[in-house]
Amino acid sequence: MSGPEREDAEVLALVRQLPLLGAVSRVARRAVRRQASAERLPDAQIGVLRTIEAHPGIGPRAVADRLQLVPNTVSTIVGELVRAGLLRRDRDRSDRRAARLYLTEEAVDRLAAWVAAGDEVLSAALLSLDEADRRALDRAMPALRRLLDVLDAADGDEQGDEGEAADRGDTAHRASPRGTTSGPSVSGSRSTSASTP
C-alpha cells in the first residue's frame, strides 16, 4: 500500500471510530441523570440557560445565533423558562423593544447542582481507568478541540448558504456541537461534558 493510500485508510479508520464520542456523551448523560435528584430539563432549554449563564443580559436573538437555532424556537424556550421561574426577562433601558435575559437564583442553583453531579460521575469513571488510559485521553484533547474547530468552521460556511432559508424559518433548527449538552467544561475547550440537568 502506497503512502497516500495508507493515509486514506488511517483517516477512514478514525472516521469510523468517531461515533464513539457521541456514545460516551449519551451514556455519561444517563449516568448523571441517575446520580442527580432534580428533574432534568430538555437539552434545548439547557443550551439556552448555559448561553445566558455565560453572557448575562444577552438578548434572545443573540442566543439563537450562538446556538444556531431559529429565533422563534428560542423565543418559545425563553417563554417556557420564564414561566418555570428559571429566567428573568428585563426590558433594555436604551431600547424598550429589546429584552435582556438573566438566570434566576433557582436556575443558578440547579445548574450548579448538575455540574457537581457530573463532576462526581465523570471523576469516578475516569478514576476507574488506569493511569495510561487517562494520559491517553488527556493527550487526545487538543486534537479533539482542533477537530471541533474544523467542523464548526465548516458548519458556519454551510449556515451562510442557508441563512436566507433559516430567516424564513424553513430550515429545522440545529444545535451546535457545543450548544446543547452542558456541564463542566474540559479545560481550554469550548465544548462541554455530559452533565446535563
ZIDAVEN-V349084 format. One record per residue. N is the residue number from 1. RES is the residue in one small letter. PSI is psi in whole degrees, 0 to 359 (NA if undefined). NEAR is the number of other C-alpha atoms within 12 Angstrom. Layout:
# ZIDAVEN-V349084
n = <N:N>
res = <RES:RES>
psi = <PSI:PSI>
near = <NEAR:NEAR>
This chain:
# ZIDAVEN-V349084
n = <1:2:3:4:5:6:7:8:9:10:11:12:13:14:15:16:17:18:19:20:21:22:23:24:25:26:27:28:29:30:31:32:33:34:35:36:37:38:39:40:41:42:43:44:45:46:47:48:49:50:51:52:53:54:55:56:57:58:59:60:61:62:63:64:65:66:67:68:69:70:71:72:73:74:75:76:77:78:79:80:81:82:83:84:85:86:87:88:89:90:91:92:93:94:95:96:97:98:99:100:101:102:103:104:105:106:107:108:109:110:111:112:113:114:115:116:117:118:119:120:121:122:123:124:125:126:127:128:129:130:131:132:133:134:135:136:137:138:139:140:141:142:143:144:145:146:147:148:149:150:151:152:153:154:155:156:157:158:159:160:161:162:163:164:165:166:167:168:169:170:171:172:173:174:175:176:177:178:179:180:181:182:183:184:185:186:187:188:189:190:191:192:193:194:195:196:197>
res = <m:s:g:p:e:r:e:d:a:e:v:l:a:l:v:r:q:l:p:l:l:g:a:v:s:r:v:a:r:r:a:v:r:r:q:a:s:a:e:r:l:p:d:a:q:i:g:v:l:r:t:i:e:a:h:p:g:i:g:p:r:a:v:a:d:r:l:q:l:v:p:n:t:v:s:t:i:v:g:e:l:v:r:a:g:l:l:r:r:d:r:d:r:s:d:r:r:a:a:r:l:y:l:t:e:e:a:v:d:r:l:a:a:w:v:a:a:g:d:e:v:l:s:a:a:l:l:s:l:d:e:a:d:r:r:a:l:d:r:a:m:p:a:l:r:r:l:l:d:v:l:d:a:a:d:g:d:e:q:g:d:e:g:e:a:a:d:r:g:d:t:a:h:r:a:s:p:r:g:t:t:s:g:p:s:v:s:g:s:r:s:t:s:a:s:t:p>
psi = <130:169:306:322:319:318:317:319:321:319:316:321:320:316:317:346:343:327:341:327:318:321:318:316:316:314:322:319:318:319:320:320:321:325:320:150:337:153:135:139:155:150:322:321:321:319:318:314:318:320:318:325:319:337:71:136:2:153:161:322:320:325:314:317:315:324:359:48:155:134:321:326:316:320:319:315:317:316:318:318:325:314:329:357:20:346:148:130:112:153:139:130:330:342:98:344:343:143:146:134:138:146:146:169:322:318:318:314:320:316:320:321:321:325:317:318:319:319:317:313:312:326:316:319:316:323:340:345:159:167:325:320:318:319:320:318:318:317:332:340:313:320:322:323:318:322:318:317:316:313:321:319:318:322:323:321:319:321:322:320:330:1:316:316:320:322:329:351:12:338:131:143:146:136:140:154:339:8:328:342:157:168:199:126:146:134:126:1:151:343:167:164:191:7:99:124:NA>
near = <9:8:9:10:11:12:13:14:15:15:14:13:13:16:14:12:14:17:13:13:22:16:14:19:28:21:22:32:34:22:27:35:28:21:26:26:15:20:16:23:27:20:26:36:38:41:38:52:48:42:39:37:29:20:19:25:26:31:30:39:27:25:41:34:29:30:35:38:35:33:29:24:29:34:25:19:29:37:22:23:30:24:14:17:19:31:35:31:29:23:18:15:11:10:11:11:13:18:26:27:35:33:33:24:15:20:29:25:18:30:36:25:27:38:33:28:33:37:31:25:30:31:21:17:19:21:16:13:15:13:12:13:15:17:14:15:18:17:13:16:22:19:15:23:24:17:21:24:20:15:17:25:16:16:20:22:13:17:26:16:14:21:22:14:16:24:23:14:17:15:20:19:26:28:28:33:30:33:35:34:38:44:40:30:24:23:14:13:19:27:30:32:37:39:44:47:42>
